[in-house]
Amino acid sequence: MKRYLIFGLILIIALGALFLPKIFKGDSNEVDYKAVEVEDLPVEIQEALPKYIMEERALTCKFKDDIYVIVTRGEKKSKGYFVDIDSVLKEYYGEEKFDLIVNAKYADPNPNEIVTQEYDYPIVVVKTNLKEMPQAVHLEIEYLN
């Protein structure tokens, strides 16, 4: 009986040592960000955007000390398409090397809804608290419809 009690106590201590730091530290891999309107971006980034808005992708841009994350949905033949960033996470794979995982939410127009028939380029831009550029950016998509 005493042996089971000691084994249970050791198991509880081991599990606590694994999970308590994560609970108190929080998710350190989450990147803080703030939404930015395209019109408020530095002119240099605004001038580079036309090269990327035709594609569905996530990318990062650095201007001075600020790092921006941009998610584009590509060219759409009507209005009603939506994109938003749900979260940005760091994924470390080496000493000071990391990739970004951008979790985006997409919404498409309702097929029964009448929308304006003109080309649209859904885009969302956020300014991050990152100090270094990631090695790569991975886009994870969740469709809301």
C-alpha positions in Angstrom: 0.0 0.0 0.0 2.8 2.3 0.9 4.5 1.6 -2.4 1.4 2.8 -4.3 1.2 5.9 -2.3 4.8 6.8 -3.1 4.4 5.9 -6.8 1.2 8.1 -6.9 3.0 11.0 -5.2 6.0 10.8 -7.7 3.6 10.7 -10.6 1.7 13.8 -9.4 5.0 15.7 -8.9 6.3 14.7 -12.3 3.1 15.8 -14.0 3.0 19.0 -12.1 6.6 19.8 -13.1 5.6 19.3 -16.8 2.3 21.3 -16.8 2.7 24.1 -14.1 5.3 26.1 -16.0 3.0 26.2 -19.1 0.0 27.2 -17.0 1.9 30.1 -15.3 3.9 31.2 -18.3 1.0 31.2 -20.7 1.4 30.6 -24.4 4.8 32.3 -25.2 4.5 31.4 -28.8 1.6 33.7 -29.5 2.5 36.9 -31.3 0.8 40.2 -30.3 -0.5 42.2 -33.2 -2.7 45.2 -34.1 -4.8 45.6 -37.3 -3.6 48.2 -39.7 -5.5 49.7 -42.7 -3.7 49.4 -46.0 -3.9 53.2 -46.3 -2.0 53.6 -43.1 0.9 51.4 -44.2 4.3 52.9 -45.1 4.3 53.9 -48.8 7.1 51.4 -49.6 4.9 48.5 -48.5 1.8 49.9 -50.3 3.8 50.1 -53.5 4.9 46.5 -53.1 1.4 45.1 -52.4 0.2 44.8 -56.1 2.8 42.1 -56.6 1.1 39.9 -54.0 -2.6 40.6 -53.9 -3.3 38.4 -56.9 -2.3 35.3 -54.9 -3.8 33.6 -51.9 -1.0 33.7 -49.3 0.4 35.0 -46.1 3.7 37.0 -46.0 5.7 39.3 -43.8 7.2 42.7 -44.6 9.7 44.6 -42.6 9.9 48.4 -42.6 12.5 50.0 -40.3 11.9 48.2 -37.0 8.3 47.2 -37.7 7.2 43.8 -39.0 3.9 43.4 -40.7 1.9 40.2 -41.5 -0.3 40.4 -44.6 -2.9 37.8 -45.7 -4.4 38.0 -49.2 -7.2 36.0 -50.8 -6.3 36.7 -54.4 -8.4 38.2 -57.1 -12.2 37.7 -56.6 -14.7 38.5 -59.4 -17.3 39.9 -56.9 -17.6 41.6 -53.6 -18.6 39.7 -50.4 -15.3 37.8 -49.7 -13.7 38.3 -46.3 -10.4 37.6 -44.6 -9.3 38.1 -41.0 -6.4 37.0 -38.9 -7.4 34.9 -35.9 -3.9 34.4 -34.4 -0.2 34.5 -35.2 2.0 31.9 -33.6 5.8 31.3 -33.5 7.0 27.8 -34.1 10.6 27.4 -33.0 12.8 24.8 -34.7 16.3 25.8 -33.7 18.2 28.3 -31.7 16.5 31.7 -32.4 15.0 30.3 -35.6 11.3 30.3 -36.0 8.5 30.1 -38.5 5.1 31.9 -38.3 1.8 30.1 -38.3 -0.9 32.6 -39.4 -4.4 31.3 -38.6 -6.8 33.1 -40.9 -10.6 33.1 -41.2 -12.2 33.2 -44.6 -15.8 33.9 -45.5 -17.3 33.7 -49.0 -20.6 35.4 -50.1 -23.8 33.5 -49.7 -24.7 32.0 -53.1 -28.2 33.3 -52.7 -27.1 36.8 -51.9 -26.8 39.5 -54.6 -23.3 41.1 -54.6 -21.6 43.7 -56.6 -20.0 42.2 -59.7 -16.6 43.9 -59.7 -13.1 42.6 -59.0 -12.1 42.6 -55.4 -8.8 41.8 -53.6 -9.6 40.8 -49.9 -6.6 41.6 -47.7 -5.8 42.0 -44.0 -2.7 43.6 -42.5 -1.5 43.5 -38.9 1.5 45.1 -37.3 3.3 42.7 -34.9 5.6 43.0 -31.9 8.2 40.8 -33.6 11.8 42.0 -33.6 13.2 39.5 -36.1 11.8 38.2 -39.4 10.7 34.5 -39.4 12.3 31.9 -41.7 9.0 31.1 -43.3 5.3 31.9 -43.0 2.6 29.2 -43.0 -1.1 30.0 -43.7 -3.7 27.9 -41.8 -7.3 28.7 -43.1 -10.6 28.2 -41.4 -13.7 28.8 -43.6 -16.6 30.4 -41.7 -19.3 29.5 -44.2 
